[in-house]
Amino acid sequence: MLVWIFAILTIGSVIAGVKQKRKRWFALPIAAMFGYMAIEIIRVPMPLWDTITFIFDLKG
């Protein structure tokens, strides 16, 4: 469901950006994804600094 919301947001912002010729519309999907990631990091039931260090200590 969330993928569809981001897809619709992206398509809508690209259409609005092309029609209105304003570059700020293209930043909307990126800002939405950043906001979603921030909310998900805050929701983790650990102290914030421990969560951030855990995320950056993960090795692929």
N, CA, C and O atoms as a GROMACS GRO file, in nm:
protein
  240
    1MET      N    1   0.083  -0.120   0.000
    1MET     CA    2   0.000   0.000   0.000
    1MET      C    3   0.087   0.126   0.000
    1MET      O    4   0.059   0.222  -0.071
    2LEU      N    5   0.193   0.121   0.080
    2LEU     CA    6   0.279   0.238   0.091
    2LEU      C    7   0.352   0.266  -0.040
    2LEU      O    8   0.378   0.382  -0.073
    3VAL      N    9   0.386   0.160  -0.113
    3VAL     CA   10   0.453   0.176  -0.242
    3VAL      C   11   0.363   0.251  -0.339
    3VAL      O   12   0.409   0.337  -0.414
    4TRP      N   13   0.234   0.218  -0.337
    4TRP     CA   14   0.140   0.286  -0.426
    4TRP      C   15   0.127   0.433  -0.389
    4TRP      O   16   0.115   0.518  -0.477
    5ILE      N   17   0.128   0.464  -0.261
    5ILE     CA   18   0.119   0.604  -0.218
    5ILE      C   19   0.240   0.682  -0.267
    5ILE      O   20   0.225   0.793  -0.319
    6PHE      N   21   0.360   0.625  -0.252
    6PHE     CA   22   0.481   0.693  -0.301
    6PHE      C   23   0.480   0.703  -0.453
    6PHE      O   24   0.526   0.803  -0.508
    7ALA      N   25   0.429   0.601  -0.523
    7ALA     CA   26   0.424   0.605  -0.669
    7ALA      C   27   0.328   0.715  -0.716
    7ALA      O   28   0.361   0.790  -0.808
    8ILE      N   29   0.212   0.723  -0.656
    8ILE     CA   30   0.116   0.827  -0.693
    8ILE      C   31   0.171   0.965  -0.660
    8ILE      O   32   0.155   1.058  -0.739
    9LEU      N   33   0.235   0.979  -0.546
    9LEU     CA   34   0.296   1.106  -0.509
    9LEU      C   35   0.404   1.146  -0.609
    9LEU      O   36   0.414   1.263  -0.647
   10THR      N   37   0.486   1.050  -0.650
   10THR     CA   38   0.592   1.078  -0.745
   10THR      C   39   0.536   1.118  -0.882
   10THR      O   40   0.580   1.216  -0.941
   11ILE      N   41   0.440   1.042  -0.931
   11ILE     CA   42   0.380   1.073  -1.061
   11ILE      C   43   0.311   1.208  -1.058
   11ILE      O   44   0.324   1.288  -1.151
   12GLY      N   45   0.238   1.233  -0.951
   12GLY     CA   46   0.170   1.362  -0.938
   12GLY      C   47   0.265   1.479  -0.930
   12GLY      O   48   0.239   1.584  -0.989
   13SER      N   49   0.374   1.463  -0.858
   13SER     CA   50   0.468   1.573  -0.846
   13SER      C   51   0.545   1.597  -0.976
   13SER      O   52   0.578   1.711  -1.008
   14VAL      N   53   0.573   1.490  -1.051
   14VAL     CA   54   0.639   1.508  -1.181
   14VAL      C   55   0.545   1.580  -1.278
   14VAL      O   56   0.588   1.670  -1.350
   15ILE      N   57   0.420   1.541  -1.280
   15ILE     CA   58   0.323   1.609  -1.368
   15ILE      C   59   0.309   1.756  -1.328
   15ILE      O   60   0.308   1.844  -1.414
   16ALA      N   61   0.297   1.782  -1.198
   16ALA     CA   62   0.284   1.921  -1.152
   16ALA      C   63   0.411   2.000  -1.182
   16ALA      O   64   0.404   2.118  -1.218
   17GLY      N   65   0.527   1.937  -1.165
   17GLY     CA   66   0.653   2.006  -1.193
   17GLY      C   67   0.670   2.041  -1.338
   17GLY      O   68   0.723   2.148  -1.371
   18VAL      N   69   0.627   1.952  -1.426
   18VAL     CA   70   0.638   1.980  -1.570
   18VAL      C   71   0.538   2.085  -1.613
   18VAL      O   72   0.571   2.174  -1.691
   19LYS      N   73   0.415   2.076  -1.563
   19LYS     CA   74   0.312   2.172  -1.602
   19LYS      C   75   0.342   2.313  -1.551
   19LYS      O   76   0.330   2.410  -1.625
   20GLN      N   77   0.381   2.323  -1.425
   20GLN     CA   78   0.403   2.453  -1.364
   20GLN      C   79   0.545   2.504  -1.380
   20GLN      O   80   0.574   2.620  -1.348
   21LYS      N   81   0.635   2.419  -1.428
   21LYS     CA   82   0.776   2.454  -1.449
   21LYS      C   83   0.842   2.507  -1.320
   21LYS      O   84   0.914   2.606  -1.322
   22ARG      N   85   0.814   2.437  -1.210
   22ARG     CA   86   0.875   2.471  -1.082
   22ARG      C   87   0.950   2.350  -1.031
   22ARG      O   88   0.896   2.240  -1.023
   23LYS      N   89   1.075   2.371  -0.997
   23LYS     CA   90   1.161   2.260  -0.956
   23LYS      C   91   1.128   2.206  -0.818
   23LYS      O   92   1.164   2.092  -0.788
   24ARG      N   93   1.064   2.283  -0.735
   24ARG     CA   94   1.038   2.236  -0.598
   24ARG      C   95   0.942   2.118  -0.594
   24ARG      O   96   0.943   2.043  -0.497
   25TRP      N   97   0.860   2.098  -0.697
   25TRP     CA   98   0.772   1.982  -0.701
   25TRP      C   99   0.851   1.852  -0.708
   25TRP      O  100   0.805   1.749  -0.658
   26PHE      N  101   0.971   1.857  -0.770
   26PHE     CA  102   1.051   1.736  -0.785
   26PHE      C  103   1.115   1.693  -0.652
   26PHE      O  104   1.157   1.578  -0.639
   27ALA      N  105   1.121   1.781  -0.555
   27ALA     CA  106   1.177   1.748  -0.425
   27ALA      C  107   1.074   1.685  -0.331
   27ALA      O  108   1.110   1.629  -0.228
   28LEU      N  109   0.948   1.693  -0.366
   28LEU     CA  110   0.842   1.642  -0.278
   28LEU      C  111   0.852   1.492  -0.252
   28LEU      O  112   0.841   1.452  -0.136
   29PRO      N  113   0.872   1.406  -0.352
   29PRO     CA  114   0.884   1.262  -0.320
   29PRO      C  115   1.006   1.230  -0.235
   29PRO      O  116   0.999   1.142  -0.149
   30ILE      N  117   1.116   1.300  -0.257
   30ILE     CA  118   1.237   1.277  -0.177
   30ILE      C  119   1.212   1.319  -0.033
   30ILE      O  120   1.253   1.249   0.060
   31ALA      N  121   1.146   1.432  -0.014
   31ALA     CA  122   1.115   1.478   0.120
   31ALA      C  123   1.017   1.382   0.190
   31ALA      O  124   1.028   1.360   0.310
   32ALA      N  125   0.924   1.328   0.115
   32ALA     CA  126   0.828   1.232   0.173
   32ALA      C  127   0.898   1.105   0.218
   32ALA      O  128   0.869   1.052   0.325
   33MET      N  129   0.990   1.055   0.136
   33MET     CA  130   1.064   0.934   0.176
   33MET      C  131   1.154   0.960   0.296
   33MET      O  132   1.165   0.875   0.384
   34PHE      N  133   1.218   1.076   0.300
   34PHE     CA  134   1.301   1.112   0.414
   34PHE      C  135   1.216   1.121   0.541
   34PHE      O  136   1.256   1.072   0.647
   35GLY      N  137   1.101   1.183   0.529
   35GLY     CA  138   1.010   1.193   0.645
   35GLY      C  139   0.963   1.058   0.692
   35GLY      O  140   0.954   1.034   0.812
   36TYR      N  141   0.932   0.968   0.599
   36TYR     CA  142   0.890   0.833   0.636
   36TYR      C  143   1.002   0.759   0.708
   36TYR      O  144   0.978   0.693   0.810
   37MET      N  145   1.124   0.770   0.657
   37MET     CA  146   1.237   0.703   0.723
   37MET      C  147   1.259   0.760   0.862
   37MET      O  148   1.287   0.684   0.956
   38ALA      N  149   1.247   0.891   0.877
   38ALA     CA  150   1.266   0.953   1.008
   38ALA      C  151   1.161   0.903   1.108
   38ALA      O  152   1.193   0.875   1.224
   39ILE      N  153   1.037   0.893   1.063
   39ILE     CA  154   0.930   0.844   1.151
   39ILE      C  155   0.954   0.699   1.192
   39ILE      O  156   0.934   0.663   1.307
   40GLU      N  157   0.999   0.616   1.097
   40GLU     CA  158   1.025   0.476   1.128
   40GLU      C  159   1.143   0.460   1.224
   40GLU      O  160   1.141   0.372   1.310
   41ILE      N  161   1.244   0.544   1.212
   41ILE     CA  162   1.357   0.538   1.305
   41ILE      C  163   1.312   0.580   1.445
   41ILE      O  164   1.354   0.521   1.544
   42ILE      N  165   1.229   0.680   1.453
   42ILE     CA  166   1.180   0.728   1.582
   42ILE      C  167   1.091   0.622   1.649
   42ILE      O  168   1.089   0.612   1.772
   43ARG      N  169   1.019   0.542   1.571
   43ARG     CA  170   0.928   0.441   1.625
   43ARG      C  171   0.999   0.321   1.686
   43ARG      O  172   0.935   0.243   1.757
   44VAL      N  173   1.126   0.302   1.661
   44VAL     CA  174   1.199   0.187   1.715
   44VAL      C  175   1.206   0.201   1.868
   44VAL      O  176   1.240   0.308   1.917
   45PRO      N  177   1.175   0.094   1.943
   45PRO     CA  178   1.170   0.105   2.089
   45PRO      C  179   1.307   0.096   2.156
   45PRO      O  180   1.323   0.024   2.255
   46MET      N  181   1.403   0.167   2.104
   46MET     CA  182   1.536   0.178   2.164
   46MET      C  183   1.568   0.326   2.176
   46MET      O  184   1.503   0.408   2.110
   47PRO      N  185   1.665   0.362   2.257
   47PRO     CA  186   1.707   0.502   2.257
   47PRO      C  187   1.753   0.544   2.117
   47PRO      O  188   1.809   0.464   2.042
   48LEU      N  189   1.730   0.669   2.084
   48LEU     CA  190   1.753   0.717   1.947
   48LEU      C  191   1.898   0.698   1.905
   48LEU      O  192   1.924   0.653   1.793
   49TRP      N  193   1.993   0.732   1.991
   49TRP     CA  194   2.133   0.720   1.952
   49TRP      C  195   2.173   0.574   1.929
   49TRP      O  196   2.250   0.545   1.838
   50ASP      N  197   2.122   0.482   2.011
   50ASP     CA  198   2.150   0.340   1.991
   50ASP      C  199   2.093   0.291   1.859
   50ASP      O  200   2.154   0.209   1.790
   51THR      N  201   1.976   0.340   1.824
   51THR     CA  202   1.914   0.302   1.698
   51THR      C  203   1.997   0.350   1.580
   51THR      O  204   2.020   0.275   1.485
   52ILE      N  205   2.042   0.473   1.585
   52ILE     CA  206   2.121   0.529   1.475
   52ILE      C  207   2.254   0.456   1.462
   52ILE      O  208   2.295   0.424   1.350
   53THR      N  209   2.321   0.429   1.573
   53THR     CA  210   2.448   0.355   1.564
   53THR      C  211   2.426   0.213   1.514
   53THR      O  212   2.509   0.159   1.441
   54PHE      N  213   2.314   0.151   1.553
   54PHE     CA  214   2.283   0.017   1.502
   54PHE      C  215   2.263   0.017   1.351
   54PHE      O  216   2.312  -0.072   1.282
   55ILE      N  217   2.192   0.117   1.300
   55ILE     CA  218   2.167   0.126   1.156
   55ILE      C  219   2.297   0.143   1.080
   55ILE      O  220   2.316   0.080   0.976
   56PHE      N  221   2.387   0.228   1.129
   56PHE     CA  222   2.510   0.254   1.055
   56PHE      C  223   2.614   0.146   1.079
   56PHE      O  224   2.712   0.138   1.004
   57ASP      N  225   2.597   0.060   1.180
   57ASP     CA  226   2.689  -0.050   1.201
   57ASP      C  227   2.654  -0.174   1.120
   57ASP      O  228   2.731  -0.269   1.116
   58LEU      N  229   2.538  -0.174   1.055
   58LEU     CA  230   2.499  -0.289   0.973
   58LEU      C  231   2.589  -0.297   0.851
   58LEU      O  232   2.614  -0.198   0.784
   59LYS      N  233   2.636  -0.415   0.825
   59LYS     CA  234   2.724  -0.436   0.707
   59LYS      C  235   2.652  -0.529   0.611
   59LYS      O  236   2.594  -0.630   0.652
   60GLY      N  237   2.657  -0.495   0.483
   60GLY     CA  238   2.586  -0.573   0.384
   60GLY      C  239   2.655  -0.685   0.330
   60GLY      O  240   2.601  -0.756   0.245
   0.00000   0.00000   0.00000
